[in-house]
Amino acid sequence: MELTPKAKKVISTFDSLKNQRDTWENHWQDVADYMLPRKADITETRTRGDKRHDQIYDGTATHALELLAASLHGMLTSTTSSWFSLKFRDDVIDQDDTSREWLENCNKVMLQAFSRSNFQQEIFELYHDLIAFGTAGMFIQNDEEDDLRFRTIHIAELYIAENQKGTVDTVVRKFNLKAKVLPAMFPKTEFPKELQDLIKDKPHEDVPILHAVMPNEMGGIYENNINKPFTSCYVHKSTGFN
């Protein structure tokens, strides 16, 4: 199957970022072994239920990480207080009573959406990653029942690049999905025969997927985001199907 330009772009970006990240992986593995053993599967492949505390003879580091994560959670995103507020960049508009009232209503709606979702559990997990590895990522998607669904992504799945300003503008995530999940996740997609057979015959088989969020330099990767600065694209790692 011939790769499309967007698939080539995603795969080449992933390969490049993977090579650049190799030097960090051993450091992350060492940190996880002693501070966050439940995530100590960066360079080592572990099975579920495998013992991961074999190298820990003193719990000081793990305890300190838990304390700091709990402190950050309580100070920055407490469930008992309004932990963010909104304002306009334009000072004139920001001083208008009607505009400020509208922002306050928006603030309440946003807090309610956060409280209905799994945000609190996932942000607490994100603090653990941020403390241990210095980098953390969270995935946000729509949810029919709770409006929003959050998920803190394992550092092993993330590949990141910065722009000329030192701001992260490219994130590629490599992860596995069960074959049976693909039709529900991409309901309007016509899968190639290889994936159709896998979904039918081996529904519990892991399928490697790349999810890239990057600047929309190609212009119109999708019809509805021609003028959008960023694009999001899923690619099947083996066939390049997207």
MORANOR-V571902 format. One record per residue. N is the residue number from 1. SS is DSSP state (h for helix, s for strand, l for the rest). OMEGA is omega as a letter, one per 40 degrees, with the letter a starting at -180 (none if undefined). BURIAL is 1 if it has 9 or more other C-alpha atoms within 8 Angstrom, else 0. Layout:
# MORANOR-V571902
n={N;N}
ss={SS;SS}
omega={OMEGA;OMEGA}
burial={BURIAL;BURIAL}
This chain:
# MORANOR-V571902
n={1;2;3;4;5;6;7;8;9;10;11;12;13;14;15;16;17;18;19;20;21;22;23;24;25;26;27;28;29;30;31;32;33;34;35;36;37;38;39;40;41;42;43;44;45;46;47;48;49;50;51;52;53;54;55;56;57;58;59;60;61;62;63;64;65;66;67;68;69;70;71;72;73;74;75;76;77;78;79;80;81;82;83;84;85;86;87;88;89;90;91;92;93;94;95;96;97;98;99;100;101;102;103;104;105;106;107;108;109;110;111;112;113;114;115;116;117;118;119;120;121;122;123;124;125;126;127;128;129;130;131;132;133;134;135;136;137;138;139;140;141;142;143;144;145;146;147;148;149;150;151;152;153;154;155;156;157;158;159;160;161;162;163;164;165;166;167;168;169;170;171;172;173;174;175;176;177;178;179;180;181;182;183;184;185;186;187;188;189;190;191;192;193;194;195;196;197;198;199;200;201;202;203;204;205;206;207;208;209;210;211;212;213;214;215;216;217;218;219;220;221;222;223;224;225;226;227;228;229;230;231;232;233;234;235;236;237;238;239;240;241;242}
ss={l;l;l;l;h;h;h;h;h;h;h;h;h;h;h;h;h;h;h;h;h;h;h;h;h;h;h;h;h;h;h;h;h;h;h;l;h;h;h;l;l;l;l;l;l;l;l;l;l;l;l;l;l;l;l;l;l;l;l;h;h;h;h;h;h;h;h;h;h;h;h;h;h;h;h;h;l;l;l;l;l;l;l;l;l;l;l;l;l;l;h;h;h;h;l;l;h;h;h;h;h;h;h;h;h;h;h;h;h;h;h;h;h;h;h;h;l;l;h;h;h;h;h;h;h;h;h;h;h;h;h;h;h;l;l;l;s;s;s;s;s;s;s;l;l;l;s;s;s;s;s;s;s;l;h;h;h;s;s;s;s;s;l;l;l;l;l;s;s;s;s;s;s;s;s;s;s;s;h;h;h;h;h;h;h;l;l;l;l;l;l;l;h;h;h;h;h;h;h;h;h;l;l;l;l;s;s;s;s;s;s;s;s;s;s;l;l;l;l;l;l;l;h;h;h;l;l;l;l;s;s;s;s;s;s;s;l;l;l;l;l;l}
omega={a;a;i;i;a;i;i;a;a;a;i;i;i;a;i;a;i;i;a;a;a;a;a;a;i;i;i;i;i;i;a;a;a;a;a;a;i;i;a;i;a;i;i;i;a;i;i;a;i;i;a;a;a;a;a;i;i;a;a;a;a;i;i;i;i;a;a;i;i;i;i;i;a;a;a;a;a;i;a;a;i;a;i;i;a;i;i;i;i;a;a;i;a;i;i;a;a;i;a;i;i;i;i;i;i;i;i;i;a;i;i;i;i;a;i;a;i;a;a;i;a;i;i;i;i;i;i;a;a;i;a;a;a;a;i;i;i;i;a;i;i;i;a;a;a;a;a;i;a;i;i;a;i;a;a;a;a;i;a;i;a;i;a;i;a;i;i;i;i;i;i;i;i;a;i;i;i;a;a;a;a;a;i;a;i;a;a;a;i;a;i;a;a;i;i;i;a;i;a;a;a;a;a;i;i;i;i;a;i;i;a;i;a;i;a;a;a;i;i;i;i;a;a;i;a;a;a;a;a;i;i;a;i;i;i;a;a;a;a;i;a;none}
burial={0;0;1;0;0;0;1;1;0;1;1;0;1;1;0;0;1;1;0;0;1;0;0;0;1;1;0;1;1;0;1;1;1;1;1;1;1;0;0;1;1;1;0;0;0;0;0;0;0;0;0;1;0;0;0;0;0;0;0;0;1;1;0;0;1;1;0;1;1;1;0;1;1;1;0;0;1;1;0;0;0;0;0;0;0;0;0;0;0;0;0;0;0;1;0;0;0;0;1;1;0;0;1;1;0;0;1;0;0;0;1;0;1;1;1;0;1;1;1;1;0;1;1;1;1;1;1;1;1;1;1;1;1;0;0;1;1;1;0;0;0;0;0;0;0;1;1;1;1;1;0;1;1;1;1;0;1;1;1;1;1;1;0;0;0;0;0;1;1;1;1;1;1;1;0;0;1;1;1;1;0;1;0;0;0;0;0;0;0;0;0;0;0;0;1;1;1;1;1;0;0;1;1;0;0;0;1;1;1;1;1;1;1;1;1;1;0;0;0;1;1;0;0;0;1;1;0;0;0;0;1;0;1;1;1;1;1;0;0;1;1;0}
